[in-house]
Amino acid sequence: MDILKFITAGSVDDGKSTLIGRLLYDSGAILADQLEALHSSNRKNDDGSIDLAILTDGLKAEREQGITIDVAYKYFNTDKRKFIIADAPGHIQYTRNMVTGASNSNLAIILIDARKGVIEQTVRHTFLVSLLGLPQIVVAINKMDMVGYSEEIYNNIVADYQALAQKLDLKNAVKFIPISALKGDNIVHESTNLPWYKGESLLHFLENVEIAVDNKTEHARLPVQWVIRPQTDELHDYRGYAGRVLSGSFHVNDKVTVLPSGFTSTISKIEQLGVEPTEAKTGMSVTIHLEDEIDISRGDILVNSRQQPQVAKMIEADLCWMDTRALDADHTYFIQHNSKLTRCKISEVLYKININNLEKVYDEEFKLNDIGRIVIKTADELAFDPYHENKANGGAIIIDSRTNVTVGALMLRSAVD
């Protein structure tokens, strides 16, 4: 059974937490003690029904304010698939939280209040989803019960969002579903209140949407986590390189290149949990053996020789700043790219993005939740793919060397001459 990881995003009070609560409640994914606590809660809706949002609003401050602050992760499964849900906050001051939640997701659900239509937050969240390269977007037009289940209002919102997608040059696949999280319309079961809608329910779509996995041999990437060298009498010549396959697939007898050194060799053996498969696919943790003895250490990356990533010290990248302390161009930070950790400096701030109107702002100051394009200079060469081509090998984080706090998320774009 495969796993679909998705994030929900929307403006304040669009009903993200209620939507997830409804998914869990109507699909029978709530444990008995949770169900008992839910029924005994004094948080009710205006009509006296249970407020399902409390299933995801885990922080005390969230329950008191009725908003989402942190990214809440929930897990459930049906007969067809397992799910990991990231409920992202809608407030602009928690942009960094959404970036964190979306970075590991396969799909985004963007909620739109049917009474309000496409608003600034819709633009902001769509831009972030596009920037982070999520292949699928579900536009869930919520609170249809509050607009009399109007087909005209639904169609107008669809048209407005399609205009936004065209403006953003959105490459993501977009699915529109009218719902009511409060009443349960089109969440798990198809609704009789929307006879004009001929599509599927949200859960049915989530159960059946295709999850693309890149197993192309030419995209094979394995960052070395550990060089296994027992040096015992019975394993005197044993030398294996352990790690998790980021993308693509490796096969025995494949020609591989070690980066950044550039040495080449051939895979002689693949090991995983005591067996020797002939292929290592995306997501598998394996130990790879090479025919030649090459100087390889943690932080190096094994790649297919036919299509190699870029190798550079000067890199153009998109940056989301996550720290309350502003970016300091004079300070030396750490950059963590897969298993590679090295020092770096921000060489140049090219521009920031005003994510309310998507205009470029030419301002060198980078503060909390700012997003923009920079040039970064690293002490050691990084072997990376452009994020839009292979996000598994195109993402990195910046760490403050003074505090060891993660202060920035990077989407690497291209080498700079």
LUMLOVO-399306 format. One record per residue (C-alpha): residue number from 1; residue in three letters; chain; x, y, z. Coordinates in pm, 1 decimal, padded with zeros to 6 digits. Layout:
{NUM, "ala", "A", {X, Y, Z}}
...
//
This chain:
{1, "met", "A", {00000.0, 00000.0, 00000.0}}
{2, "asp", "A", {00154.1, 00331.5, -00108.2}}
{3, "ile", "A", {00152.6, 00658.9, 00085.8}}
{4, "leu", "A", {00009.9, 00990.6, -00034.1}}
{5, "lys", "A", {00147.8, 01294.4, 00147.0}}
{6, "phe", "A", {-00059.1, 01608.9, 00103.3}}
{7, "ile", "A", {-00082.6, 01955.9, 00253.0}}
{8, "thr", "A", {-00390.0, 02170.2, 00312.0}}
{9, "ala", "A", {-00361.4, 02546.7, 00274.6}}
{10, "gly", "A", {-00603.0, 02835.1, 00277.0}}
{11, "ser", "A", {-00695.0, 03161.1, 00440.9}}
{12, "val", "A", {-00793.9, 03195.5, 00805.0}}
{13, "asp", "A", {-01137.7, 03040.7, 00871.3}}
{14, "asp", "A", {-01154.0, 02871.1, 00531.5}}
{15, "gly", "A", {-01209.1, 02543.1, 00716.6}}
{16, "lys", "A", {-00880.4, 02354.5, 00676.6}}
{17, "ser", "A", {-00889.2, 02193.9, 01019.3}}
{18, "thr", "A", {-01259.6, 02113.4, 00983.2}}
{19, "leu", "A", {-01192.1, 01952.2, 00645.0}}
{20, "ile", "A", {-00927.3, 01723.2, 00789.6}}
{21, "gly", "A", {-01143.1, 01646.8, 01091.2}}
{22, "arg", "A", {-01426.6, 01552.7, 00855.8}}
{23, "leu", "A", {-01195.4, 01328.7, 00650.7}}
{24, "leu", "A", {-01084.6, 01146.7, 00964.7}}
{25, "tyr", "A", {-01434.3, 01130.5, 01116.3}}
{26, "asp", "A", {-01628.6, 01016.2, 00809.5}}
{27, "ser", "A", {-01364.3, 00764.6, 00700.6}}
{28, "gly", "A", {-01366.8, 00600.4, 01046.3}}
{29, "ala", "A", {-01003.5, 00686.1, 01117.2}}
{30, "ile", "A", {-01061.1, 00817.2, 01471.9}}
{31, "leu", "A", {-00965.1, 00598.5, 01766.7}}
{32, "ala", "A", {-01225.2, 00521.8, 02035.2}}
{33, "asp", "A", {-01063.4, 00745.9, 02298.5}}
{34, "gln", "A", {-01038.1, 01033.5, 02048.5}}
{35, "leu", "A", {-01403.4, 00986.7, 01960.3}}
{36, "glu", "A", {-01501.9, 00995.4, 02327.0}}
{37, "ala", "A", {-01298.3, 01311.8, 02387.6}}
{38, "leu", "A", {-01453.3, 01467.1, 02076.9}}
{39, "his", "A", {-01809.1, 01406.9, 02196.7}}
{40, "ser", "A", {-01730.7, 01535.5, 02547.1}}
{41, "ser", "A", {-01569.9, 01854.7, 02416.4}}
{42, "asn", "A", {-01753.7, 02179.5, 02480.5}}
{43, "arg", "A", {-01645.8, 02322.1, 02143.7}}
{44, "lys", "A", {-01954.5, 02313.6, 01921.2}}
{45, "asn", "A", {-02062.4, 02466.7, 01591.1}}
{46, "asp", "A", {-02348.0, 02716.9, 01568.4}}
{47, "asp", "A", {-02590.7, 02437.9, 01482.0}}
{48, "gly", "A", {-02486.6, 02236.5, 01789.9}}
{49, "ser", "A", {-02280.4, 01979.7, 01599.7}}
{50, "ile", "A", {-01930.1, 01875.1, 01705.2}}
{51, "asp", "A", {-01647.1, 02107.1, 01600.4}}
{52, "leu", "A", {-01422.9, 01863.8, 01411.8}}
{53, "ala", "A", {-01138.8, 02119.2, 01387.4}}
{54, "ile", "A", {-01023.1, 02025.0, 01737.9}}
{55, "leu", "A", {-00888.0, 01698.4, 01593.3}}
{56, "thr", "A", {-00604.6, 01893.5, 01429.2}}
{57, "asp", "A", {-00570.4, 02211.7, 01637.7}}
{58, "gly", "A", {-00321.2, 02052.8, 01874.8}}
{59, "leu", "A", {-00165.9, 02360.4, 02033.5}}
{60, "lys", "A", {-00341.6, 02527.1, 02326.0}}
{61, "ala", "A", {-00312.2, 02864.2, 02153.5}}
{62, "glu", "A", {-00477.2, 02718.2, 01842.7}}
{63, "arg", "A", {-00772.5, 02583.5, 02037.9}}
{64, "glu", "A", {-00816.8, 02914.4, 02219.6}}
{65, "gln", "A", {-00796.6, 03129.7, 01906.3}}
{66, "gly", "A", {-00962.5, 02885.2, 01666.2}}
{67, "ile", "A", {-00673.2, 02914.6, 01419.8}}
{68, "thr", "A", {-00389.7, 02695.7, 01296.8}}
{69, "ile", "A", {-00038.5, 02809.2, 01396.5}}
{70, "asp", "A", {00190.8, 02509.1, 01363.3}}
{71, "val", "A", {00190.6, 02242.1, 01091.4}}
{72, "ala", "A", {-00022.3, 01958.3, 01229.1}}
{73, "tyr", "A", {00051.1, 01613.4, 01088.1}}
{74, "lys", "A", {-00221.6, 01351.1, 01083.6}}
{75, "tyr", "A", {-00208.4, 00992.2, 00965.1}}
{76, "phe", "A", {-00489.1, 00769.8, 00843.2}}
{77, "asn", "A", {-00554.3, 00503.2, 00584.8}}
{78, "thr", "A", {-00832.9, 00347.4, 00381.9}}
{79, "asp", "A", {-00844.0, 00011.8, 00206.6}}
{80, "lys", "A", {-00667.0, 00164.7, -00094.2}}
{81, "arg", "A", {-00396.8, 00395.4, 00042.5}}
{82, "lys", "A", {-00219.2, 00541.7, 00344.9}}
{83, "phe", "A", {-00220.9, 00918.0, 00396.0}}
{84, "ile", "A", {-00005.0, 01173.6, 00573.8}}
{85, "ile", "A", {-00176.0, 01512.7, 00606.0}}
{86, "ala", "A", {00007.0, 01837.0, 00679.4}}
{87, "asp", "A", {-00239.8, 02102.3, 00796.6}}
{88, "ala", "A", {-00058.4, 02429.0, 00722.1}}
{89, "pro", "A", {-00138.3, 02764.4, 00886.5}}
{90, "gly", "A", {-00304.3, 03030.3, 00671.8}}
{91, "his", "A", {-00163.9, 03342.7, 00838.5}}
{92, "ile", "A", {00101.3, 03532.1, 00640.2}}
{93, "gln", "A", {00335.5, 03530.0, 00942.3}}
{94, "tyr", "A", {00350.4, 03149.9, 00925.1}}
{95, "thr", "A", {00463.7, 03128.4, 00561.0}}
{96, "arg", "A", {00775.4, 02937.5, 00670.1}}
{97, "asn", "A", {00553.9, 02670.3, 00829.4}}
{98, "met", "A", {00372.7, 02614.2, 00500.6}}
{99, "val", "A", {00700.5, 02588.2, 00310.1}}
{100, "thr", "A", {00815.7, 02322.6, 00558.0}}
{101, "gly", "A", {00494.1, 02123.8, 00526.1}}
{102, "ala", "A", {00477.7, 02146.0, 00146.6}}
{103, "ser", "A", {00839.6, 02050.2, 00081.8}}
{104, "asn", "A", {00771.5, 01678.6, 00140.3}}
{105, "ser", "A", {00418.8, 01662.2, -00004.0}}
{106, "asn", "A", {00294.4, 01499.3, -00323.9}}
{107, "leu", "A", {-00016.2, 01713.6, -00351.5}}
{108, "ala", "A", {-00169.7, 02035.4, -00217.8}}
{109, "ile", "A", {-00532.1, 02102.1, -00126.2}}
{110, "ile", "A", {-00597.7, 02476.5, -00150.9}}
{111, "leu", "A", {-00920.8, 02578.5, 00017.4}}
{112, "ile", "A", {-01128.9, 02868.1, -00107.9}}
{113, "asp", "A", {-01424.2, 03008.6, 00086.1}}
{114, "ala", "A", {-01714.5, 03009.6, -00161.9}}
{115, "arg", "A", {-01836.9, 03337.8, -00008.8}}
{116, "lys", "A", {-01504.1, 03515.0, -00068.4}}
{117, "gly", "A", {-01364.4, 03354.9, -00384.6}}
{118, "val", "A", {-01000.8, 03394.3, -00491.3}}
{119, "ile", "A", {-00825.0, 03627.7, -00245.4}}
{120, "glu", "A", {-00467.1, 03731.9, -00160.8}}
{121, "gln", "A", {-00404.7, 03419.0, 00044.8}}
{122, "thr", "A", {-00511.1, 03203.5, -00251.2}}
{123, "val", "A", {-00254.2, 03379.9, -00467.9}}
{124, "arg", "A", {00013.2, 03340.7, -00198.2}}
{125, "his", "A", {-00046.1, 02970.5, -00140.4}}
{126, "thr", "A", {-00069.3, 02891.4, -00511.7}}
{127, "phe", "A", {00260.8, 03070.6, -00568.7}}
{128, "leu", "A", {00428.6, 02874.9, -00287.9}}
{129, "val", "A", {00294.3, 02542.8, -00417.1}}
{130, "ser", "A", {00420.0, 02630.4, -00765.3}}
{131, "leu", "A", {00760.3, 02736.9, -00628.4}}
{132, "leu", "A", {00795.5, 02409.5, -00435.3}}
{133, "gly", "A", {00710.9, 02200.4, -00739.3}}
{134, "leu", "A", {00411.4, 02002.7, -00613.0}}
{135, "pro", "A", {00273.1, 01824.9, -00922.4}}
{136, "gln", "A", {-00094.0, 01817.4, -00817.9}}
{137, "ile", "A", {-00328.8, 02084.7, -00680.5}}
{138, "val", "A", {-00683.0, 02024.1, -00557.3}}
{139, "val", "A", {-00883.7, 02345.1, -00534.8}}
{140, "ala", "A", {-01150.4, 02264.0, -00275.8}}
{141, "ile", "A", {-01422.4, 02528.7, -00291.2}}
{142, "asn", "A", {-01556.8, 02507.8, 00063.6}}
{143, "lys", "A", {-01867.9, 02633.7, 00245.2}}
{144, "met", "A", {-02092.0, 02564.3, -00054.3}}
{145, "asp", "A", {-02375.6, 02522.1, 00197.3}}
{146, "met", "A", {-02345.6, 02893.1, 00283.1}}
{147, "val", "A", {-02404.3, 03000.1, -00079.4}}
{148, "gly", "A", {-02699.1, 02769.8, -00139.7}}
{149, "tyr", "A", {-02484.0, 02516.2, -00328.1}}
{150, "ser", "A", {-02477.9, 02762.3, -00620.0}}
{151, "glu", "A", {-02333.8, 02626.9, -00945.0}}
{152, "glu", "A", {-02288.6, 02983.6, -01075.8}}
{153, "ile", "A", {-02070.8, 03086.0, -00780.1}}
{154, "tyr", "A", {-01865.4, 02767.3, -00816.9}}
{155, "asn", "A", {-01811.6, 02829.2, -01190.2}}
{156, "asn", "A", {-01707.4, 03190.9, -01129.1}}
{157, "ile", "A", {-01445.7, 03083.9, -00873.4}}
{158, "val", "A", {-01314.6, 02816.4, -01111.6}}
{159, "ala", "A", {-01277.2, 03079.2, -01386.0}}
{160, "asp", "A", {-01098.9, 03321.7, -01149.1}}
{161, "tyr", "A", {-00856.3, 03052.6, -01033.1}}
{162, "gln", "A", {-00782.3, 02943.0, -01389.5}}
{163, "ala", "A", {-00694.3, 03305.6, -01469.7}}
{164, "leu", "A", {-00457.3, 03305.5, -01170.5}}
{165, "ala", "A", {-00299.8, 02978.7, -01286.0}}
{166, "gln", "A", {-00240.4, 03129.5, -01628.8}}
{167, "lys", "A", {-00082.5, 03440.9, -01474.7}}
{168, "leu", "A", {00153.8, 03222.6, -01269.9}}
{169, "asp", "A", {00225.9, 02999.9, -01570.9}}
{170, "leu", "A", {00122.5, 02712.7, -01344.6}}
{171, "lys", "A", {00246.2, 02374.5, -01466.9}}
{172, "asn", "A", {00067.7, 02178.6, -01191.2}}
{173, "ala", "A", {-00234.5, 01962.9, -01265.2}}
{174, "val", "A", {-00541.9, 02128.8, -01107.9}}
{175, "lys", "A", {-00861.0, 01954.9, -00990.4}}
{176, "phe", "A", {-01168.7, 02152.3, -00872.5}}
{177, "ile", "A", {-01411.5, 02001.9, -00615.7}}
{178, "pro", "A", {-01706.8, 02182.7, -00448.8}}
{179, "ile", "A", {-01738.7, 02080.2, -00082.7}}
{180, "ser", "A", {-01881.2, 02161.0, 00257.5}}
{181, "ala", "A", {-01644.7, 02046.6, 00532.3}}
{182, "leu", "A", {-01900.1, 02140.7, 00798.6}}
{183, "lys", "A", {-02184.8, 01936.7, 00646.1}}
{184, "gly", "A", {-01968.0, 01663.6, 00493.2}}
{185, "asp", "A", {-02067.4, 01731.0, 00131.0}}
{186, "asn", "A", {-01826.9, 01569.8, -00119.4}}
{187, "ile", "A", {-01560.9, 01497.3, 00145.2}}
{188, "val", "A", {-01584.8, 01119.9, 00182.4}}
{189, "his", "A", {-01922.0, 01062.3, 00017.3}}
{190, "glu", "A", {-02068.6, 01221.4, -00294.1}}
{191, "ser", "A", {-02328.5, 01484.8, -00207.1}}
{192, "thr", "A", {-02693.0, 01491.3, -00307.5}}
{193, "asn", "A", {-02690.6, 01867.9, -00249.0}}
{194, "leu", "A", {-02471.1, 01919.9, -00557.3}}
{195, "pro", "A", {-02658.0, 01740.8, -00838.9}}
{196, "trp", "A", {-02492.2, 01960.9, -01101.6}}
{197, "tyr", "A", {-02143.9, 01838.5, -01000.0}}
{198, "lys", "A", {-02063.7, 01518.1, -01188.8}}
{199, "gly", "A", {-01717.3, 01458.5, -01045.9}}
{200, "glu", "A", {-01588.6, 01245.4, -00758.2}}
{201, "ser", "A", {-01563.0, 01313.0, -00385.3}}
{202, "leu", "A", {-01240.1, 01443.8, -00235.8}}
{203, "leu", "A", {-01145.0, 01114.2, -00070.5}}
{204, "his", "A", {-01216.5, 00916.0, -00387.5}}
{205, "phe", "A", {-00982.5, 01147.5, -00577.2}}
{206, "leu", "A", {-00710.9, 01119.0, -00310.1}}
{207, "glu", "A", {-00738.9, 00739.6, -00313.0}}
{208, "asn", "A", {-00693.1, 00717.2, -00688.7}}
{209, "val", "A", {-00466.2, 01005.8, -00790.8}}
{210, "glu", "A", {-00139.6, 00882.9, -00937.0}}
{211, "ile", "A", {00177.7, 00938.0, -00734.1}}
{212, "ala", "A", {00465.0, 00988.3, -00974.2}}
{213, "val", "A", {00789.4, 00818.2, -00868.9}}
{214, "asp", "A", {01103.6, 00894.6, -01066.9}}
{215, "asn", "A", {01273.1, 00559.4, -01129.6}}
{216, "lys", "A", {01450.4, 00659.5, -01451.5}}
{217, "thr", "A", {01800.7, 00515.3, -01455.9}}
{218, "glu", "A", {01955.2, 00837.1, -01587.1}}
{219, "his", "A", {01820.6, 01029.5, -01284.0}}
{220, "ala", "A", {01986.7, 00794.4, -01033.7}}
{221, "arg", "A", {02119.2, 00983.0, -00728.4}}
{222, "leu", "A", {02249.6, 00832.2, -00401.5}}
{223, "pro", "A", {02416.4, 01058.3, -00142.5}}
{224, "val", "A", {02667.3, 00855.6, 00059.7}}
{225, "gln", "A", {02567.3, 00847.1, 00425.9}}
{226, "trp", "A", {02827.3, 00601.0, 00549.8}}
{227, "val", "A", {03130.1, 00419.4, 00413.0}}
{228, "ile", "A", {03116.9, 00062.8, 00553.0}}
{229, "arg", "A", {03465.0, -00072.4, 00612.2}}
{230, "pro", "A", {03461.0, -00347.3, 00882.7}}
{231, "gln", "A", {03833.7, -00436.9, 00840.6}}
{232, "thr", "A", {03785.5, -00775.0, 01008.1}}
{233, "asp", "A", {03962.6, -01096.4, 00907.7}}
{234, "glu", "A", {03652.9, -01239.4, 00736.7}}
{235, "leu", "A", {03560.9, -00904.2, 00573.8}}
{236, "his", "A", {03908.4, -00773.3, 00508.9}}
{237, "asp", "A", {03830.3, -00637.4, 00159.0}}
{238, "tyr", "A", {03470.9, -00528.4, 00225.7}}
{239, "arg", "A", {03397.5, -00172.0, 00113.2}}
{240, "gly", "A", {03037.2, -00058.2, 00075.6}}
{241, "tyr", "A", {02870.8, 00278.9, 00034.0}}
{242, "ala", "A", {02542.6, 00309.6, 00222.6}}
{243, "gly", "A", {02267.0, 00560.4, 00156.6}}
{244, "arg", "A", {01910.9, 00615.1, 00040.1}}
{245, "val", "A", {01831.1, 00643.8, -00329.9}}
{246, "leu", "A", {01697.5, 00997.4, -00379.2}}
{247, "ser", "A", {01570.0, 00952.4, -00732.3}}
{248, "gly", "A", {01601.1, 00721.4, -01030.3}}
{249, "ser", "A", {01729.4, 00367.3, -00999.7}}
{250, "phe", "A", {02065.2, 00187.2, -00993.7}}
{251, "his", "A", {02133.2, -00155.0, -01143.8}}
{252, "val", "A", {02421.8, -00396.5, -01111.9}}
{253, "asn", "A", {02675.1, -00324.6, -01391.9}}
{254, "asp", "A", {02561.2, 00040.8, -01423.5}}
{255, "lys", "A", {02836.1, 00294.7, -01488.1}}
{256, "val", "A", {02836.9, 00551.0, -01204.6}}
{257, "thr", "A", {03024.5, 00872.3, -01131.3}}
{258, "val", "A", {03126.5, 00991.8, -00786.3}}
{259, "leu", "A", {03076.5, 01365.2, -00738.5}}
{260, "pro", "A", {03226.2, 01611.3, -00681.7}}
{261, "ser", "A", {03553.3, 01421.4, -00751.0}}
{262, "gly", "A", {03440.2, 01294.2, -01092.8}}
{263, "phe", "A", {03582.6, 00940.0, -01054.7}}
{264, "thr", "A", {03389.6, 00668.9, -01239.1}}
{265, "ser", "A", {03333.6, 00298.9, -01174.9}}
{266, "thr", "A", {03080.8, 00018.0, -01221.3}}
{267, "ile", "A", {02834.0, -00122.1, -00966.7}}
{268, "ser", "A", {02941.1, -00475.3, -00877.1}}
{269, "lys", "A", {02680.5, -00550.8, -00609.7}}
{270, "ile", "A", {02376.9, -00402.6, -00430.9}}
{271, "glu", "A", {02286.2, -00508.6, -00075.9}}
{272, "gln", "A", {01968.9, -00450.7, 00123.3}}
{273, "leu", "A", {01879.0, -00624.1, 00451.7}}
{274, "gly", "A", {02083.2, -00935.3, 00383.1}}
{275, "val", "A", {01972.5, -00984.1, 00021.8}}
{276, "glu", "A", {02130.7, -00873.7, -00304.4}}
{277, "pro", "A", {01872.8, -00714.3, -00538.7}}
{278, "thr", "A", {01977.0, -00634.1, -00893.7}}
{279, "glu", "A", {01808.1, -00293.6, -00875.4}}
{280, "ala", "A", {01787.2, -00013.2, -00617.6}}
{281, "lys", "A", {01485.4, 00213.9, -00672.5}}
{282, "thr", "A", {01385.0, 00554.7, -00538.0}}
{283, "gly", "A", {01339.7, 00547.0, -00160.5}}
{284, "met", "A", {01534.2, 00226.1, -00100.4}}
{285, "ser", "A", {01814.4, 00231.8, 00158.9}}
{286, "val", "A", {02096.3, 00017.4, 00021.8}}
{287, "thr", "A", {02467.1, -00049.2, 00026.1}}
{288, "ile", "A", {02639.5, -00024.1, -00311.1}}
{289, "his", "A", {02970.0, -00190.0, -00402.0}}
{290, "leu", "A", {03193.1, -00070.2, -00685.4}}
{291, "glu", "A", {03443.5, -00263.0, -00897.0}}
{292, "asp", "A", {03716.7, -00005.8, -00829.7}}
{293, "glu", "A", {03855.7, 00121.2, -00500.2}}
{294, "ile", "A", {03782.3, 00493.3, -00505.5}}
{295, "asp", "A", {03827.8, 00753.8, -00235.7}}
{296, "ile", "A", {03465.7, 00818.6, -00134.7}}
{297, "ser", "A", {03342.8, 00975.9, 00189.0}}
{298, "arg", "A", {03018.8, 01091.0, 00350.5}}
{299, "gly", "A", {02875.3, 01384.1, 00157.2}}
{300, "asp", "A", {02978.3, 01252.9, -00185.7}}
{301, "ile", "A", {02702.4, 01145.1, -00422.2}}
{302, "leu", "A", {02682.3, 00850.6, -00663.1}}
{303, "val", "A", {02508.7, 00936.8, -00991.0}}
{304, "asn", "A", {02442.7, 00768.4, -01321.2}}
{305, "ser", "A", {02727.1, 00858.0, -01556.2}}
{306, "arg", "A", {02497.7, 00928.9, -01851.7}}
{307, "gln", "A", {02315.0, 01224.7, -01698.8}}
{308, "gln", "A", {02506.0, 01403.3, -01426.8}}
{309, "pro", "A", {02395.3, 01692.0, -01203.7}}
{310, "gln", "A", {02560.2, 02033.1, -01201.6}}
{311, "val", "A", {02867.4, 02080.6, -00983.3}}
{312, "ala", "A", {02941.1, 02430.7, -00856.9}}
{313, "lys", "A", {03039.7, 02657.5, -00569.2}}
{314, "met", "A", {02841.8, 02959.7, -00693.1}}
{315, "ile", "A", {02471.4, 02874.3, -00717.6}}
{316, "glu", "A", {02158.2, 03073.6, -00791.7}}
{317, "ala", "A", {01869.3, 02966.3, -00570.1}}
{318, "asp", "A", {01527.7, 03060.4, -00436.1}}
{319, "leu", "A", {01535.9, 03124.9, -00062.5}}
{320, "cys", "A", {01263.8, 03122.9, 00204.4}}
{321, "trp", "A", {01398.5, 03287.6, 00519.3}}
{322, "met", "A", {01276.7, 03121.8, 00839.8}}
{323, "asp", "A", {01454.7, 03304.0, 01121.3}}
{324, "thr", "A", {01348.0, 03603.3, 01329.0}}
{325, "arg", "A", {01703.7, 03734.9, 01287.5}}
{326, "ala", "A", {01744.3, 03887.1, 00939.6}}
{327, "leu", "A", {01986.5, 03743.0, 00688.3}}
{328, "asp", "A", {02340.9, 03871.6, 00740.9}}
{329, "ala", "A", {02541.2, 03878.3, 00415.7}}
{330, "asp", "A", {02864.6, 03915.0, 00612.7}}
{331, "his", "A", {02802.2, 03603.2, 00823.4}}
{332, "thr", "A", {02921.2, 03253.7, 00730.1}}
{333, "tyr", "A", {02642.5, 02996.6, 00747.3}}
{334, "phe", "A", {02629.8, 02620.2, 00698.2}}
{335, "ile", "A", {02449.3, 02468.6, 00402.2}}
{336, "gln", "A", {02314.0, 02112.7, 00427.1}}
{337, "his", "A", {02254.9, 01949.6, 00090.0}}
{338, "asn", "A", {02156.6, 01585.9, 00143.2}}
{339, "ser", "A", {02445.2, 01436.9, 00343.2}}
{340, "lys", "A", {02685.9, 01716.3, 00245.3}}
{341, "leu", "A", {02750.2, 01986.1, 00507.2}}
{342, "thr", "A", {02973.5, 02279.3, 00421.9}}
{343, "arg", "A", {03010.4, 02650.7, 00492.0}}
{344, "cys", "A", {02849.5, 02917.0, 00274.1}}
{345, "lys", "A", {02785.9, 03289.3, 00238.3}}
{346, "ile", "A", {02506.1, 03477.3, 00065.8}}
{347, "ser", "A", {02696.2, 03641.0, -00216.1}}
{348, "glu", "A", {02411.2, 03848.9, -00358.5}}
{349, "val", "A", {02039.2, 03911.3, -00308.8}}
{350, "leu", "A", {01895.7, 03938.8, -00660.5}}
{351, "tyr", "A", {01538.2, 04020.7, -00559.5}}
{352, "lys", "A", {01254.4, 03937.0, -00322.1}}
{353, "ile", "A", {00898.0, 03844.4, -00417.2}}
{354, "asn", "A", {00601.9, 04034.0, -00279.1}}
{355, "ile", "A", {00383.7, 03726.3, -00246.5}}
{356, "asn", "A", {00067.7, 03936.7, -00223.0}}
{357, "asn", "A", {00098.4, 04070.2, -00579.9}}
{358, "leu", "A", {00389.9, 03853.3, -00708.8}}
{359, "glu", "A", {00598.2, 04159.7, -00799.5}}
{360, "lys", "A", {00977.1, 04161.9, -00762.6}}
{361, "val", "A", {01120.6, 04383.2, -00488.7}}
{362, "tyr", "A", {01484.1, 04489.7, -00519.5}}
{363, "asp", "A", {01578.3, 04507.7, -00152.7}}
{364, "glu", "A", {01884.3, 04338.5, -00002.7}}
{365, "glu", "A", {01728.4, 04295.0, 00342.5}}
{366, "phe", "A", {01590.8, 03943.0, 00396.9}}
{367, "lys", "A", {01365.5, 03898.6, 00700.8}}
{368, "leu", "A", {01136.7, 03632.4, 00847.1}}
{369, "asn", "A", {00907.4, 03472.9, 00584.0}}
{370, "asp", "A", {01069.5, 03662.7, 00295.1}}
{371, "ile", "A", {01105.9, 03468.0, -00030.4}}
{372, "gly", "A", {01332.9, 03563.6, -00317.7}}
{373, "arg", "A", {01623.7, 03479.5, -00545.9}}
{374, "ile", "A", {01984.4, 03485.6, -00422.7}}
{375, "val", "A", {02333.1, 03376.8, -00522.6}}
{376, "ile", "A", {02506.9, 03157.5, -00266.2}}
{377, "lys", "A", {02878.7, 03079.1, -00246.9}}
{378, "thr", "A", {02982.4, 02750.4, -00083.8}}
{379, "ala", "A", {03319.9, 02643.3, 00053.2}}
{380, "asp", "A", {03299.1, 02302.3, -00119.0}}
{381, "glu", "A", {03141.8, 02209.5, -00449.8}}
{382, "leu", "A", {02783.5, 02084.6, -00444.6}}
{383, "ala", "A", {02650.2, 01830.3, -00695.4}}
{384, "phe", "A", {02286.9, 01931.7, -00745.7}}
{385, "asp", "A", {02002.9, 01916.4, -00995.4}}
{386, "pro", "A", {01787.6, 02222.2, -01069.3}}
{387, "tyr", "A", {01494.5, 02202.0, -00827.4}}
{388, "his", "A", {01229.4, 02211.1, -01101.4}}
{389, "glu", "A", {01392.9, 01910.2, -01270.7}}
{390, "asn", "A", {01465.6, 01693.6, -00965.0}}
{391, "lys", "A", {01347.1, 01837.5, -00632.7}}
{392, "ala", "A", {01494.2, 01540.9, -00440.9}}
{393, "asn", "A", {01844.4, 01661.2, -00529.8}}
{394, "gly", "A", {01762.5, 02028.8, -00569.2}}
{395, "gly", "A", {01670.2, 02128.2, -00214.6}}
{396, "ala", "A", {01893.2, 02239.1, 00071.5}}
{397, "ile", "A", {01875.3, 02419.6, 00404.6}}
{398, "ile", "A", {02081.7, 02699.0, 00559.1}}
{399, "ile", "A", {02190.5, 02661.1, 00921.6}}
{400, "asp", "A", {02315.8, 02942.0, 01145.2}}
{401, "ser", "A", {02664.5, 02839.2, 01255.4}}
{402, "arg", "A", {02622.8, 03034.4, 01580.9}}
{403, "thr", "A", {02306.2, 02860.8, 01700.5}}
{404, "asn", "A", {02269.3, 02546.4, 01481.2}}
{405, "val", "A", {01915.2, 02666.2, 01400.3}}
{406, "thr", "A", {01777.1, 02608.4, 01050.0}}
{407, "val", "A", {01724.7, 02961.3, 00915.4}}
{408, "gly", "A", {01647.4, 02912.8, 00546.4}}
{409, "ala", "A", {01510.3, 02670.9, 00287.0}}
{410, "leu", "A", {01672.8, 02668.9, -00056.7}}
{411, "met", "A", {01547.9, 02560.1, -00398.5}}
{412, "leu", "A", {01866.2, 02537.8, -00603.5}}
{413, "arg", "A", {01823.4, 02662.1, -00960.8}}
{414, "ser", "A", {02150.7, 02681.4, -01157.2}}
{415, "ala", "A", {02526.5, 02716.1, -01139.3}}
{416, "val", "A", {02666.4, 03067.9, -01176.3}}
{417, "asp", "A", {02976.8, 03120.4, -01388.7}}
//
